[in-house]
Amino acid sequence: MHTGILKCHGHAMRSICLFLARFSLPAWVGASVLFVILTVAEVRHPEFSSTTRNILAALRFPWFYRFGFVLLGVATAATLVAAIIPGPNRGRVGILAAITTLTLGLMIVDYFLIYRPLEEMVQLNDQAKPANFVSYHNVSKYINYGGSVCATLAAVLACVPVSSAVEEKTKIIAANG
């Protein structure tokens, strides 16, 4: 009797976790794409001075990281919980959890090791940027490219349904041990 109850609750918890991942991963991909589009438009706008760009960056980037940490944090926690609960496509969910964790890890590294020093450099306003500004900025771009690719892969993996043939093979394999 207890085993049946645990299976039922485990299945519900796994479904809720996968729902949260399916919601938060595409939401983050969309939000980050919009962020990049707006950032590029502002940087290329001919009427924005360096000071204006610095102010816009100081207003915008903290929100980028807040949204990223919330959405990727939810997705990571949800996929990790879903991965440890027995159910169909456990291998796929495990890979999803690994990619999502990597994505959040990249954001954490970028935030603490790259963004925070860049933030201090940008607060110099009209003063010339330090010599290492460009290298920090380039590293941040590459880390964010990698994070975007990982987040997109995770969103696709989370949202694209598994074919019924694969589900049937998974059930047969699981039933046979």
Buried (B, 14 or more C-beta within 10 A) or exposed (E): EEEEEEEEEBBEBBEEBBEBBBBBBBBBBEBBEEBBEEBEEBEEEEEBEEEEBBBBBEEEBEEBBEBBBEBBBBBBBBBBBBBEBEBBBBEBBBBBBBBBBBBBBBBBBBBEEBBEBBBEBBEEEEEEBEEEBEEBBEBBEEBBEBBBEBBBBBBBBBEEEEEEEEEEEBEEEEEEE
